[in-house]
Amino acid sequence: VRRVRQLGLPVSFIAGARVPILTVRDFCDISMQQLGVVSSAHIRRYVQNDRALVQPLVCVIKAWAKEMKFKNKGLSQYCITLMVLYFLLKRGLIQYLPIPKEFQCLEPHDPVVVDPTVHEPLTLPCLAASDGLPPQNLGRLLIEWLVYFGSEFDVENNVVHITRFNTATQELEDLPKRQKGWRHFALAVEDPFSTNTNIS
């Protein structure tokens, strides 16, 4: 924390979180576990695969959540990103990307080696105006996302996830809370790299 503050960034350490988090205000959250590396790499693949849609929608929902102070209510940036990907996959607006096999059975503190010749680098410039607007109206998608999680998604019984895809129907399958033993959670969002963890 001290070294990051020396760079002039407003940073704080959330020691009480299940996984220690460095939060840099108005910029990002940094996980203090090894799986943060591979989860970031996988999400980056979704962004790079359909950047004109995924990145703007994630950014606008994060900005809305910040204004609503949802971060203090358990909705981290990572959690929101997974909810956006789940919504877009359910709507059939983006392509499903399977998790690389070498990362499917990791535990939170397992050592992780990301081969730069296989996995994309974790840097990505901001979306430029020349990249064009999303194929759908961004405002309409924001409203649809709010309506989906406000009234359509069965929050009482289902889990938000990006890990179970039916290749026959080309649809993301429903994942019941009872299957995970998560009925006591108001909202359940599965960490795709630590599937016994609800990150909400």
N, C-alpha and C positions, 0 to 999 in steps of 0.2 A: 504494500500500500504506500509506504513512504517513498519508494522509488518512482511510482507512477505519479504521486503528487508533485515530485520534483520537476515533472514535465509540465506542470501547470494545469493538470486536469483535475476537475472536481470529483474525487473518487471516495467511496466509502466501502467498508467491509461488512457484509451481512453474515456475521458469525453464527447466528441462530438458525440459518437455513439448513435443510437436510444435507445439502452439499454446499460447502463454503463458497460464497459468491463475492467477487469484486464488481461493484456497479459504478460505472462511469456515467455521471449524469448527462442526459440528452444524447448519449452515444451508444453504449452497449453494456451488457452484463458479461462477465468473464467467469466461467466455471473453474473451480479448483480441482476438478477430477479429470482423469485421462479420457473418459468417454466424451468430454466436451469437444475434443479434437475431431473425432470421427463423426459425431452428430452434426457439427458445423460443416464438415466436408460433404455429408450426405444432403443436407439442406441446400448447400451451395449448388449441388447438381440439379436440384429442382429449379433454382433461380436461373442457372445458366441454360437449362433446357427450355424454359419458357419465360425469359427474363422480362419481356414487355408486359406480362400479366402478373406474375408472382410477386416481383419486387415492389411495384407500385401499390398493390393491394395490401401487402404486409406492412409497408411503410405508413399508409394512411390509417390502417387499423391500430397500429402501435401509437400513432399520434393521437388518435381518438381515445385509446385506452389511457394514455398518459394524462389527457385532460380530465378524464373521469376518475383518475387516481386508482385504477384497477390493480396496479402493481402491488399496492398495499393490501389488496384483497386476495392475493394468491395467483394473479395472472402475470407471470413473468413474460419477457419478450420471447423466450423459447416456447413457452406454452401457447402464446398467441400465434406464433408462426406455425406450430403444429395444427392449431385449430383452422388456420387459413388453408393449409395444405389439405387437411381432411375435407373441408368444404369444397375446394376446387376439384378434388378427386371424386367426391360424391356427385358433383354436378357434371363430371366428365369433361371438365375444361382443361385439364392438364394430364399428361401421361404419367402413369404409375412407374416409379423407379424402385426396383427391389434393392434391399440392403445387401451390400457385398457380403459374400459368405464368410469371409474371414472376420467379420465384425458381428455376426449374428448371435454368438454365445458369450460375449464378453460380460464380465462383472465390472461394477463401477471403478474398482481400483486395479484392474488388470493392466499390465504395461501395454502400450499401444505404439505401433510403428506404422506411420503413414508413408508409403512409398511415393515420392514425388513423381516417379515415372509412370505410375498407375493412376493416382488420384489427382484431381485438379488442385492447383494452388488455392490457398484460402484468402486470396485477395481479389477484390472485385470493385472496379470503379463505379461511381454513382451513375444512375441512369441518365443518359444525355437526351436532350430534346430531339436529336437526330434519330434516336431509337424509335420514335413514334409513340403514339398513345396505345393503351391496351386495346385488343380487339373488341372488348365490351366496354361500355361506359363505366369508368371507375366508380363514380358516385352510385350508379345503380347496383354495382357489385357490392359496395359497402352496405347498402340497404338490404340487399339479399342476404348477406352474411349475418347481419343483425337479426333479420326475420328468421333465418334458418336456426340460429342458436337460441332465439327468443321463443319460437313457437313450433318449429318443425322437428328439430332434433329431440329425441327422447332422452332427455337428460337424467330422468329417473332410472332408466334401465340400461342405457348404452354408454360405451366408452369411445372417446375420440382417439383415433389411432391412424397410423399410416403403414401398418405392417401386414394386414390380411387382405389380399387381393385375389379375387376369383378370376382366373385366366379364361375360364369358359364363358362367363358372362361379361367379362371385362368391367367388373364393378368392384368397388371396395365393399367388403362384407361388414355386416353389423357385428359388433363385439359386445356381448351382454356383460353388465357389471357383475352378475352372479358368477360368471365363469372366472372372473378375476378375484372374486371375494371383496369387491369394492362397493357393495350396496350402501355402505354408511357414508360414502363421499357424496357431497352435493353435486360436484362436477368431477368426472374422471377423465384424465388425459394421459394416455400411455406414453412413456418414453420409449421410442423405437429401439434404443440400444440398451435399455435396462427395463425389460418388459414387465417386471414385477414392481415397477415404480410409477406411482401416480404423481405427475409433476404439478397438478393444479393446487 
